[in-house]
């Protein structure tokens, strides 16, 4: 009789324990490493599940974790030219400090949580989250695992480090520039539901009220990309009369709007002035020449790396926030009405 071949049973992993108890791998890791944060009831559930599944920590991985080599994990939106430019600055600065960077991309097909968990599993020494929309609770949970710097987002009750340009102030600068040129009919093309878009919408409304133009406030749905800008332009072109100026959520959206206006034969800035936000490489192209708001990419990268160094090398534990001033960059797409 031929002997029966037994396939080796796969060793239980951290993700298996997390699935068993319905928690994130990051939360389960906190319990198994004895870190503060999870409640006693949660600890009991996790330990019971680990015992039931026969989970045992990977000692090699634990040793690797204890010898973190200073690798920094960076989560970015792969569609954002601003994020791409910021990563370039982070790469250059990190190399000078002896760090390496591992990138975690988020996209419509891959959310931030998946990108973060992949970087946490790769034993990064710290996380840098560009334009994160994670809840404050989720950020606090990550901050108990490793140093975290959130870039570009206002977090009033932050338990992690923050580097940002005040988006409300930047949007005020957009409107202030247009009003100073003589515009009164200023439309805002927004960026959707995220916290950054919310702050820029708020800044637009506040600036219009300050200028005595509360009755002229008008917000058109937009988004983050060129196609969103083109759709916003189509809405404006359908109206009885075009506004004399448009303040757009970001440069990519503004470029899409510019293209659609150009195809429709609308002169910029002769008929409509357009201003973006980010001062991305796109905005600086000669044929685009987009007025915009600069977010100090180099300064942002320097402060991010300094905050990480304070955590990893100096042992700082209290969260810090660095706020950088926005800078208006006037180019060829804005002029008097």
C-alpha positions in Angstrom: 0.0 0.0 0.0 1.4 3.3 -1.1 2.0 5.7 1.9 0.0 8.8 2.3 1.9 12.1 1.6 1.1 14.8 4.1 1.5 18.3 3.0 3.3 20.5 5.6 0.9 22.8 7.4 1.6 26.5 6.8 2.9 28.2 9.9 0.3 30.6 11.3 1.1 34.3 10.6 0.3 37.5 12.4 -2.3 38.3 9.7 -4.1 35.0 10.6 -4.4 36.1 14.2 -5.7 39.5 13.1 -8.3 37.9 10.9 -9.4 35.6 13.7 -10.2 38.5 16.1 -11.2 41.1 13.5 -8.5 43.5 14.3 -5.7 45.1 12.2 -2.3 43.4 12.1 -0.9 46.6 13.7 -3.2 46.2 16.7 -2.4 42.5 17.1 1.3 43.3 16.9 0.9 45.8 19.8 -0.6 43.1 22.0 1.9 40.4 21.1 4.8 42.7 21.8 3.3 43.9 25.1 3.0 47.5 24.0 0.6 49.9 25.7 -2.7 50.8 24.0 -5.0 47.9 23.6 -7.6 47.2 26.3 -7.3 44.2 28.7 -10.3 42.6 26.9 -8.6 43.0 23.5 -5.3 41.6 24.8 -7.2 38.5 26.2 -8.9 38.0 22.8 -5.7 38.3 20.8 -3.6 36.0 23.1 -6.4 33.4 23.1 -6.6 33.5 19.3 -2.8 33.2 19.0 -2.8 30.2 21.3 -5.7 28.6 19.5 -4.0 29.0 16.1 -0.6 27.9 17.4 0.9 31.2 16.4 4.5 31.7 17.5 6.5 35.0 16.8 9.1 34.8 14.1 12.3 35.1 16.0 14.3 36.1 13.0 11.8 38.9 12.2 11.9 40.0 15.8 15.7 40.2 15.7 15.4 42.2 12.5 12.9 44.5 14.1 15.3 45.1 17.0 18.0 46.1 14.5 16.0 48.6 12.5 18.4 50.1 10.0 16.8 53.5 9.6 14.7 52.7 6.6 11.9 55.2 6.2 8.5 54.1 4.7 6.8 56.8 2.7 3.1 56.5 1.6 2.2 58.6 -1.4 -0.5 59.1 -4.0 1.1 57.9 -7.3 -1.0 60.4 -9.3 0.3 63.4 -7.4 3.1 65.4 -9.0 3.5 67.3 -5.7 4.1 64.0 -3.9 6.6 62.9 -6.5 8.6 66.1 -6.1 8.5 65.8 -2.3 9.7 62.2 -2.5 12.7 63.4 -4.6 13.6 65.8 -1.9 13.2 63.2 0.8 15.4 60.8 -1.1 18.2 63.3 -1.3 17.9 64.3 2.3 17.5 60.8 3.7 20.7 59.6 1.9 22.7 62.4 3.5 21.4 61.2 6.9 22.2 57.6 6.2 18.5 56.5 5.7 17.0 54.6 2.8 13.4 55.1 1.6 10.8 52.4 0.8 7.7 53.7 -1.0 4.2 52.6 -0.4 1.9 53.7 -3.3 -1.8 54.4 -2.9 -4.1 54.7 -5.8 -7.8 54.2 -6.7 -7.1 50.4 -6.7 -5.0 50.4 -3.5 -6.0 52.3 -0.4 -3.7 53.9 2.3 -4.3 51.2 4.9 -2.9 48.5 2.6 0.1 50.6 1.7 0.8 51.3 5.4 0.5 47.7 6.5 3.0 46.6 3.9 5.5 49.1 5.1 4.9 48.2 8.8 5.4 44.6 7.9 8.7 45.5 6.1 10.1 46.7 9.5 10.5 50.4 8.6 11.9 52.6 11.3 9.4 55.4 10.7 6.5 56.2 8.5 5.9 59.4 6.5 2.4 59.8 5.3 1.8 62.3 2.4 -1.7 63.7 2.3 -3.1 61.1 4.6 -6.8 60.9 5.2 -6.6 58.3 8.0 -8.6 58.9 11.1 -6.9 60.5 14.1 -7.5 57.2 16.0 -5.8 55.2 13.2 -2.8 57.6 13.2 -2.5 57.3 17.0 -2.5 53.6 16.7 0.3 53.7 14.1 2.2 56.2 16.3 2.3 53.7 19.1 4.0 51.2 16.7 6.7 53.5 15.3 7.4 57.2 14.6 4.9 58.8 12.2 5.0 62.1 10.4 1.8 63.2 8.6 2.5 65.7 5.8 0.1 68.3 4.5 -2.8 67.8 6.9 -4.2 69.7 9.8 -4.6 67.5 12.9 -5.8 69.6 15.9 -5.5 66.6 18.3 -2.6 64.9 16.7 -0.7 62.2 18.5 1.8 62.0 15.7 4.2 64.6 14.2 2.8 66.9 11.5 4.5 69.1 8.8 2.1 71.2 6.8 1.3 74.4 5.0 -2.0 75.9 6.3 -4.3 75.1 3.4 -7.0 77.6 4.5 -4.3 80.3 4.4 -3.1 79.1 1.0 -6.6 79.3 -0.5 -7.0 82.8 1.0 -3.8 83.8 -0.9 -5.4 82.5 -4.1 -8.5 84.6 -3.7 -6.5 87.6 -2.4 -4.3 87.6 -5.5 -7.3 87.5 -7.8 -9.2 90.2 -5.9 -6.1 92.4 -5.9 -6.1 92.1 -9.8 -9.7 93.4 -9.8 -11.7 90.2 -10.0 -15.1 90.0 -8.2 -16.6 86.9 -9.9 -14.2 84.2 -8.5 -15.2 80.5 -8.6 -13.6 77.7 -6.6 -13.0 74.3 -8.1 -12.8 72.0 -5.1 -10.9 68.8 -4.4 -13.6 66.5 -3.1 -14.2 65.2 0.4 -10.8 65.0 2.0 -9.6 67.1 4.9 -7.2 69.1 2.8 -9.9 70.0 0.2 -12.2 70.9 3.1 -9.7 73.4 4.5 -9.1 75.0 1.0 -12.9 75.4 0.5 -13.1 77.0 3.9 -10.3 79.4 3.0 -11.9 80.3 -0.3 -15.2 81.1 1.5 -13.5 83.2 4.2 -11.5 85.2 1.7 -14.6 86.0 -0.4 -16.4 87.2 2.7 -13.5 89.3 3.7 -13.4 90.9 0.3 -17.2 91.7 0.6 -18.0 89.1 -2.0 -20.1 86.7 0.0 -22.9 86.9 -2.6 -20.5 85.8 -5.3 -19.3 82.5 -3.5 -19.6 79.6 -6.0 -18.0 76.2 -5.6 -17.8 73.8 -8.6 -17.1 70.0 -8.0 -13.6 69.1 -9.0 -11.0 66.6 -7.8 -7.3 65.8 -7.9 -6.6 65.1 -11.6 -6.7 66.7 -15.1 -10.0 64.9 -16.0 -11.6 66.5 -12.9 -10.5 69.9 -14.1 -11.8 69.3 -17.6 -15.2 68.3 -16.1 -15.3 71.5 -14.0 -14.5 73.5 -17.1 -17.4 71.9 -18.9 -19.8 72.9 -16.1 -18.5 76.5 -16.3 -18.9 76.6 -20.1 -22.5 75.4 -19.8 -23.4 78.4 -17.7 -24.9 81.6 -19.1 -21.7 83.6 -18.3 -18.2 82.5 -17.5 -16.6 83.8 -14.2 -13.7 86.1 -14.6 -11.4 84.0 -12.4 -11.1 80.4 -11.1 -9.2 79.3 -8.0 -8.5 75.5 -8.3 -7.8 72.9 -5.7 -4.5 71.8 -7.2 -2.2 72.2 -10.2 -3.2 69.0 -12.0 -6.9 69.9 -11.8 -6.0 73.4 -13.0 -4.1 72.1 -16.0 -7.1 70.0 -17.0 -9.3 73.1 -16.7 -6.8 75.2 -18.8 -6.8 72.6 -21.5 -10.6 72.4 -21.7 -10.9 76.2 -21.8 -8.2 76.4 -24.5 -10.1 73.8 -26.6 -13.2 75.9 -26.2 -11.5 79.0 -27.5 -11.5 80.8 -24.1 -8.5 83.1 -23.6 -6.5 82.7 -20.4 -6.0 85.2 -18.7 -7.8 87.4 -21.2 -11.3 86.1 -20.5 -10.7 83.9 -17.4 -7.8 83.9 -15.0 -6.8 80.6 -13.4 -4.7 79.9 -10.3 -3.7 76.5 -9.0 -2.2 75.1 -5.8 1.1 73.2 -5.2 3.6 74.9 -7.5 4.2 71.5 -9.1 6.6 70.9 -12.0 3.6 71.0 -14.3 2.9 74.6 -13.3 6.4 75.7 -14.3 6.3 74.4 -17.8 6.7 77.3 -20.3 3.5 76.5 -22.2 1.5 76.2 -18.9 3.0 79.0 -16.9 0.4 78.5 -14.1 -0.1 81.0 -11.2 -0.2 78.9 -8.1 0.6 78.5 -4.4 4.0 77.1 -3.4 4.1 74.7 -0.4 7.9 74.8 0.2 8.7 71.3 -0.9 12.4 71.5 0.2 11.6 72.9 3.6 8.9 70.3 4.1 11.3 67.5 3.4 14.0 68.9 5.7 11.5 69.3 8.6 10.2 65.7 8.0 13.6 64.2 8.3 14.5 66.4 11.3 11.4 65.2 13.1 12.2 61.6 12.3 15.8 62.1 13.6 14.5 63.6 16.9 12.4 60.5 17.4 14.9 57.8 16.4 18.1 59.4 17.6 17.1 61.8 20.4 14.3 59.7 21.9 11.7 62.5 21.7 8.1 61.1 22.4 5.9 64.2 22.5 4.3 65.0 19.1 5.4 68.2 17.3 3.8 70.2 14.5 5.7 72.4 12.0 3.6 74.9 10.0 5.3 76.5 7.0 4.0 79.6 5.3 2.5 79.3 1.8 3.9 81.5 -1.0 1.9 82.9 -3.9 3.6 82.5 -7.3 2.1 84.8 -9.9 2.7 83.6 -13.5 1.0 84.0 -16.9 -2.5 82.5 -16.2 -3.7 85.4 -14.0 -4.3 89.0 -15.0 -6.8 91.8 -14.6 -10.4 91.0 -15.7 
